[in-house]
């Protein structure tokens, strides 16, 4: 007995050019931020760690301190700093809690939330302890 062919599923639409450009800019900014951290003697544990809460751009360690890093690339330094909203802070904190649940040994040392802002033509700026998890 012959089987009917399944109908073809429509192909996923290609991303819009501006979305693709933003994605590439984000990857480039994260790479520049990771290189800055490595130069400052941080060890990168993860990049673009995805959770149901959102993504942590970089998870790093320096000595006994675990650092969750948000990377923002914008045209100006002020725009980049302002892009770290209260909502994005809560997303990062939630994702960090999930990281700690998956890596309980990491909870033994200090924990910090940093931001690295990337502006065209300039060295990325590292804002140490940019915010805390106090809700």
RAFENTA-V242424 format. One record per pair of residues at least 12 apart in sequence whose C-alpha atoms are under 7 Angstrom apart, sorted by the first residue. I is the first residue (numbers start at 0). J is the second residue. D is the distance in whole Angstrom. If there is no record, write none. Layout:
# RAFENTA-V242424
i-><I;I>
j-><J;J>
d-><D;D>
This chain:
# RAFENTA-V242424
i-><25;28;28;29;29;32;32;40;41;41;41;42;42;42;43;43;43;44;44;45;45;45;46;50;52;52;52;53;53;54;55;55;55;55;55;56;56;56;57;63;63;64;64;64;65;65;65;65;66;66;66;66;67;67;67;68;68;68;68;69;69;69;70;70;70;71;71;71;72;72;72;73;73;74;74;75;76;76;79;80;92;111;112;112;112;112;113;113;113;113;114;114;114>
j-><72;72;117;56;70;115;123;61;59;60;61;59;60;61;58;59;60;58;59;57;58;59;58;94;90;93;94;90;94;94;67;68;69;91;94;68;69;70;69;108;109;108;109;110;105;109;110;111;110;111;112;113;111;112;113;112;113;114;115;113;114;115;114;115;116;115;116;117;116;117;118;117;118;118;119;118;116;118;116;116;132;128;128;129;130;131;126;127;128;129;126;127;129>
d-><7;6;6;7;6;6;7;7;6;6;5;5;5;6;6;4;7;5;5;6;5;7;6;6;6;6;6;6;6;7;7;7;7;6;7;6;5;6;7;5;6;6;5;6;7;6;5;6;6;5;6;7;6;5;6;6;5;5;7;6;5;6;6;5;6;6;5;6;6;5;6;7;6;6;7;6;7;6;6;7;6;6;5;6;6;6;6;5;5;5;5;7;6>
